[in-house]
Amino acid sequence: MDALLSMPGLSMYSIPAAWLSLFLPFNQRFGMITNRIGYNNVTPRHNAAALKTDPTLPKDFVEKCAKLEGAHQNGLETFPVWVAAVLAGNFAGLETQTMNTASIAFVVSRFAYNYIYVNGKTNSQGYVRTGTWATSIGICMWVLVKAGNKLRARGF
């Protein structure tokens, strides 16, 4: 594990890994809609309306599609903050091990978030999901603050 954490530039690979984590729920939802009712690619945002208005669709199908969409949207909201953190941390020259540890933790937290979001059924599981989200955002903020502190110390 030490060799992995000491590998220069690894944090940059967390950007495509994070991007993948936000598109996996989208792709799963796309496949579910395509197989069940056909995906409208001309006006793709109408697919959500079709899910809400088609009374023949099972409730659990519609609910899972909504959860997948929610996980995807949350990933879209979180992704730019992570990209900024990675770029700021590398620009500031944060230690390789710090960046790599944060990167691995962020990507793992995002995949965990998606899993909990899509499979959660209880209010308690919703709180765990929220905690996982807070962890991922906390990692971003931690890296941004460390980068800012390092740049400030250098008089940048």
N, C-alpha and C positions, 0 to 999 in steps of 0.2 A: 504494500500500500504506500510506503514511503516513496518508492520509485514513481508511482503514479502522481502523487501529490507534488513531487519535485519536477515534473515535466513542464518545461516552459511552454507557454501558449495554450495549454489545455483549456483554460477558461474561455478562450475564443470559440472552442468547439461546443461549449454549453449553449451558445446562441442557436445554432441549428437544432440542437437537442431540445431546447425549450420550444422552438418553433414546431418541432414534431409533436411535442406534448400537447400543443394547443390545436393541432389539426387532426389528431387521432379521433377525438370525439366528433368532429365535423364529418370525417370520412365514415365513421360508423353510422352516424345519423343519415348521411347521404345514402349509404347502402340500404339501410332499413326502409327509407322512404321510396327508393328506387324499386326495391323488391315488392313493396306492399301496394303503393298507389301510383308509382311512376314519378320521377323527379322532374319538375318544371324548370328547365335550365334557361328559358327565355326570360322569365321573371322569377328568379330563384327565391326571392323573399316572400313570395306568395305561398311557398310550401308550408310555412308555419301557419298561415291562415287556413290552408286546406286541412291541416291536422286538427285544428280547433273546430272546424265546421262540418267535417264528415262524421255523421253519427254512426257509421258502420265500423269505424276504427275502434279496436279495443282500448279501454282506458289505460291499461298498463303500457301499451304500445305508444300512445300519445304522451304519457308521462315520461317514458324513457327517452323519447325524442326530445322532449322539453329539457330534460336533465342534460342530455348530450349537448344541446344548443347552449345551455347555461354554462357548462364546463368550457365549451369553445369560446364563448363571449368573455368569460373571466380570464381565459388565457390571453385573448387579444388585449385585454385591459392591463394585464400584468407584464406582458412581453416587453413593451417599450421601456419600462422601468428597469427590467433586468439588462437589456441591451445597454442602457445608459450606465448602469452600475459596472458592467464588464469593461466598457470602454473607458470610463473614468478611472477605474482601478488599475487598468493597464497603463493608461496615460500617466497616472500619478506614480507608477512604479511600485505598487503594492507587492509584497513578497509573493513569490510564485505559490508557495504552500497555502498562503491565505486565500489567494484567488481561486486556486484549484479546490480547496475545501469548500469555499462558499459556492462554487459552481456546481460541484457534485451535490451538495445539500439542496441547492435551489432546484436542480433538475429532478432529484428524487422527490422533493416536496410537491412539485407540480404534477408528476405522475401519480403520486399518492392522492393529491387533491382530486384529480379526475376520477380515480377509482372510487373514492369515498363519495364524491358528488353523484356519480351515476348509480352506485349500488346502495347508497344510504336510504334507509326507510324510516328511521326514527328521529325524533328531535335531538336525542343525544348524539347520534351520528352526524346530524347537521352541525352541532357545536364542534365536533371533531373536525369536520370539514372547514369550518370557520377558523379553527386553530391552525390547521394546515395552511390555509391561505395566509393567515397572519404571520406564520413562520416564513413563508416564501417572500412576502413583502418585507418582513424584518431583515431577512438576509440582504435584500436589495439595499435597504436603508443603511444597514451596517457597512456594506462595501462603499456606498456613496459617502458616508460620514468619514470612514477611514481614508478614503481618497482625498476628500476635502481637507482633512487634518494634515495629511502628508503634504499636499500642495501649499497649504497655509504656512506650514513650518519651513518650507523652502522659499517662502516669500513670493509665491506665484500669484 
